[in-house]
Amino acid sequence: MAKKIFVSGCYDMLHSGHVAFFEEAATLGDLYVGIGSDATINELKGRKTINTEQERLYMVNALKSVKKAFINKGGGLLDFEEDILELRPDIFFVNEDGHTPAKEALCKKLGIEYIVSKRVPHGNLPTRSTTALRNECNIPYRIDLAGGWLDQPYVSKCYPGPVLTISIEPDYDFNDRSGMSTSTRKKAVELWQTDIPVGDKEKLARTLFCYENPPGKTEISGSQDSLGIVMPGLNKLNYNGNYWPEQIQSVFANDVLDWIEEHLYLISLAPRSWNYSVLSDTNINTENAKALSEAADKCWDAIIAKDLKGFAENVQKSFEAQITMFPKMVDSGVLKNIEYYKSKALGWKLSGAGGGGYLILINDKPVDNSLKIRIRRM
C-alpha cells in the first residue's frame, strides 16, 4: 500500500516551482495537498490572493502528481492541523523555505515523518516563486545584524551608536511582519515597482523614508529600514539622536560579503501578530543603549576582521541588549525556539528589531533545515 504524503501551502499563481515540488513529493507515495484558505492567506500575508481558494483547488487537483487536494480547515501557520489528524499521513514534505520548528514539532508529536526538501527547479527551468511572478522580486529586503533600535532618536539620544544592515536579495517569499522591513519594502514597491532606481542610493533612501513617514504620522519607521533596503552590501549607520545617521560606512568587498553569507542561517518562525506592540514596558536608558551601541561596534570590527567568534558573540550581545530595553520583542514561543537552537549555533538574534519572523543563527557549519541568504552587491 502506498504511503500517504502530505504537503501544504498557498499555491497562488501556480508555477513550475510548485509543479516540481509536487512531483518530487509524489515519488514517495500518494500525494495529498492542503491549500490555505483565502482567509488564512489574508491573515498571514496581509493581502488577498490573485486566485480564489476554489480556483487554486481546481488547478492543484488537475495535476497528475496529486491524488487529492483540499482546503485546509484551520487558520494560521498550522492551518492544516485538523486535516492531518484526519488524513494521518506517513510523511509531511516541505521545502526548505516552508520549514518551521512548529511544523516539525507537530509531526514529532503525531509520529509523522518530516522531510525537508531543497528547492530545486525541474530540468533547465528557472527557479520560480510567487513573489517573482508578482514583479516585486527585485526589491531587496534588509536584515539588521546589530544595533537595531539605535535609529530611533529616543534610543540614540541616550547613547549614540551604529546599526549594521545588509541588503538581502529576495530569493524566497519572506514572511510579512518578519522584521526584514517588509512594510518599508511594500512602500518601495509602490514607489518603484520592480527595482531600486539608478542614482544616489542615500538620496533614494531618503525619498523612501519620507514616503513611508509622511507629515502627521505618529509612529515613525526608523531610517535603517529604508537605508537597509536601498544601500547594497554591508552598511554601518551611525546615529546620534536624529532620525538620519550622521555617518554611513559601506563595505562592498566580495570577500567580506561572501564570509557573512557563509556563516548566516535563517530559521522561519511565526510572523508577529497584527496586534503586536513592542513599545510597551520598555527599559530605555543610557546604560542599556550603551550596551547595544558597544555590541554593534564590536560586531562591525569582528566582521571586518572575519572573526567568527567575535561576530557571533556580539550579534548575540546586541540582541540581548535589545530585549533588555524592549522585553516584548520575545514571547514564550520565541524563547522556546531559541532554546532549541542554542546548541546548534555560535550566536543568534531575531530578524529585525521587532521580534518574530526569522531566527538568525551565526555558525561555523551548516544548520539543518535553514535558509541561506544572498547579500545584494552593487
N, C-alpha and C positions, 0 to 999 in steps of 0.2 A: 504494500500500500504506500502511495507517495506521501512524502512529508508535506505538512501544511506550512507554507512560507507566508509571512505577513510583512507588508510594508505600509507606511502611512505618510501622507503629505498633502500639499495643496494641489499640485499638478495643474495649475492655471497656465494658459498659453502652452499647451503640450508641445514638447520639442524633442529632438533626437537624444538629448541627455536623459530625459525621462524614459524613453523607449529602451535605451541601452541599459539603464538601471533595472528596469523590469525584466529585460531578457537575462541579465546576469542573475537576478534573484530566482527566476524561473528555472534555472539549471539545477537548483537544489530541490525542487518539488513543485507542487501545485501552488500557484501564486494568488494570494488574496490581498486586495488593495483597499485600505481605509483612506477615505478622502475627507479632508477638512471641510466642514460646512462653510457657507458664506458668512455666517455669524462668527464662527471661530476665526476665520482669516481676518475679518474686520477687527476682531478683538485683539489679535496678536500683532497684526501688521499696521493697523490704523488706516486701512484703505479697503475699498471694495475690490473684488476680483474682476478681471476682464470677462471671464466666462462664469456663468452661474454654476452652482453645485450640480444641477441636473445636466447641464452641458458637459461639465467635466466628468461626471459619472458615465455619461453615454460614450464619450471618447475613450476613456480608460477601459471600459468594458469591451470596446470594439477591438482592442489589441489582442493578437493571438497568444501572446505570452501570459495573459491574465485569465485566470479561471473565474474569478468573481471580484467585482468591485462594489463598494457600498459607501454611503455617507456615514462618517463616524457620529456616534450618538452624543458624545460629550462635548466639552469645551476646554479651552486652554491648551497647554503644550501636551498634555496627556489625554487629548480628546477621544482617543481610541481605547481607553482602559476598559470600559464596559464591553466593547466589541471583542477584545481579545479574551476576555473572561468567557464569552460565549463561544468564540471560534476555537480557543485552545490551540494555537499554532505551535508547531515544533520549533520554528525559528522566527525570530524578529530580525529583519535585514534592514540596515540603514546605511546611507552614505556617510562619509567622514564628516561632512558639514551638517548632517542631520543627527549626529550622535549627541546625546546629553547624558550626564550621570543619572538623571531621574529615569530615563528610559531603561538604562542598564540595570538600575536598582529594581525597577518593577519586574523586569524579566527574571532577575535572580530570585525575587520573591515568589514568582509564579512557576519557576522551573522551566523557563523558555530559553533556548539557546539564543545568544545575542551575537550577531555577526556585523562587523563594521567593514564596509567595502570602500576601496579607494575610488574616487570619482574619475573614471577613465572613459573618454568618448569611444564610440564604436568605429573601428577601422581608421580611415583617414578623415573622419568627420571632425569639425571643430568642437571644442568644449562649449557647451551651451548652459545658460542659466536664464531664469525668467527675468531677472534684473537686466541682463544684456538685451533681451528682446524688447524690454520697455524703453530702450535707448537711454538708460540712465547710467549705464555701467562704466563710463569713462570718468565720471566724477569720483574722486577718491573719498575714502573715509579717513579718520585720523585716530591714532592711539596716543594718549599721553603716557609716557614711560615713568615720569616722576615729576613731583611739584604741582600736580593738579590742584586747583583752588587758589593758587597764588595770582591767577589772572583776575581775581575778584578784588577790587580795591579794599573792601572791608577785611581781607586777609593780609594782603601785601602792605597795607598801612601799619599793621602790627609788626611786620618784619619783611623786608624785600627779598626777592629771590626768583629763581627761574622755573619755568615749566618746560619740560623736554617733550617734544612731539615728533612723531613720524607720520608721513602721509602714506596711506595704505591703498594699494590697487584693489578695486572691487572684484576680486576673483570669486567671491561667494555672495550669496544672498544674505548678508549680515543682518541679524535681528534688529528690528526697530527697537527703540528705547534700550539700546545695548551699551550706551556710554561711549560709542565711537562717532559721536557727532552726527547721528542720523537726522536730527531735526535741522541742524545747520546745513547738512548735505541736501536736504529737500529744498531749502531756500536757494542753494547753489544751482539746483536743477531748474527751479523756477526762473532764475536769472539767466542761466547759460545753456540750458537744455542738456547737452551731451558731454561737454568737456570744459575745463578751465581755459579761458581765452589766452591768446598770446599777449604778453605785456608785462609790466612791472608787477611782480607777484604780491609785494606788500600793498601796493595800491589796490589791486584786485581784492585782496583780503579785507582791506578797509571798506571797500564797496559792499562786500558780502556782510561784514559786521554791521554796517549801517542799515542794510536792507533787512537784516534779521532783528535789529533793535531800533525800530522807528521811534520818533518822539512820543513820549507818553507811556512807553512800555515800562511796566513796574519792575519786572524781574529781568535784568539784563543778562543775556548769554555772554559768557566770557570770550574774549578775543582769541584765546588759544584754539577755540573751535574753528573759526574762520581761517586763522593762520595755519593751523594744523592740516586743514584740508587743502588749502591753496599752495602753501610753500612745500616744494618737494624735498626729499631727503630727510635728514635729522636736523631739528632746529632747537636752539636754546633761546627761549623767550624770557628776557629779564624784566620783571615787573617791580615797580616801586610806588605803589599807592595809586596807580592810574589804570584805566581800562586798557590802554595800549602799552605794550612793552617799551621801555626806554632804549633797549638794545636787542638786536636779533643776531645770533651767531648760527651759521648754517654749515652743515657738512654734507657734501655730495660724493665723497670718495667711495668708490665701489667696495674697497676692501673693508671699510668700516660698516657700510650698509649691509654687505654680504654677511659680515660677522654677526650683526644684530639678527638678521633673518635666520641664520643658522641656529641661534640659541633661544628663539622666541616661539612659544607654542600657545595656542588658544583652545580652551575648552568651553563649549557652549553651555550657558546656564539659562535659566528662565529670564525673560525680559522683565524690567521693572513694571509694577502695576501702574495703571493710569492715575491712581490717587496717591502715588508715592510722593512723600515730602522729605527731602534730605535736609532741609533747612530748619528742622525743629530740634530742640535740645542740643544746640551746638556749644562747643567749648573753644571759642576763638580768642586767643590771647597771644602775647608776644612769645612766650615760651614754646607754645605748640607750633606757631608759624615759623619760628626759628628752626625747630627740628625738621619741619618739612623742607625749608629752604636749604639747610645744610645737607640733607639727604640727596636732594636733587643736584646740588653742586658736585657732591662726591660721585653720584651716578654718572654725570657728564664726564668727569675725569676718568672714571673706570672704562667707559665706552671708548673714549679716545685712545686709552692705553690698551684696549682689548683685554681688560682684566675681568674675567668672567665672574670670579668670586665677588669682587667689588661691585660689579654690575648687579648681580642677583641680590646681594646684601642690601644695597642702597635703594633698589626698586622696592624691596620689602619694607625698609625703614620709612621710605616715603609714604607707602600705603598705610603703615601703622600710624604715622603722624596724621594722615588724612582722617582715619576713622577715630582718632583721639579727638579731633576737632568736630567731626561730623559722624557721630555714632550710628545714625540711621542709614549710613552707606551699606551696612551689613545687617542681615537678619539671621535667624537660626538656620534657614536653608542654605544661605551663602556660607556661613561658618562651617556647616556640616560638609559642604563640598571642599572648602579649603582644607579642613582637617583630613579628608580622604587623600588629597593630592600633596600634602606637605612632605610626605616621604618620597614622592616621585619627582621632586624639583628642588633646585637650589634656592629659588626665590619666587615670590608670587605677588600679584595685585589684581584688582578688578579693572576691567576696561573702563576708561574714563574716570571721572571723579564722582559720578552719581550713583554708583552701585548697580549690581546686576549685569546681565548681558553675557559677558565672557570673563572667564578666569584666565589671566595671562600668566604663564609659567616661564621662568628662565631656567634653562637646564643645559647640561653638557652632552646629553644624548636624547634621542627622540622619546617623546611621551606618547604612549599608546592612545589612539583614537582622538588625536588633537589635530587642529588646523594649522597650516603654515601660511605665513603672510609674505607679500612682496611689497617692499618699500618703493614708492614712486621715485624715479630718478629725476632727471631734468624735464 
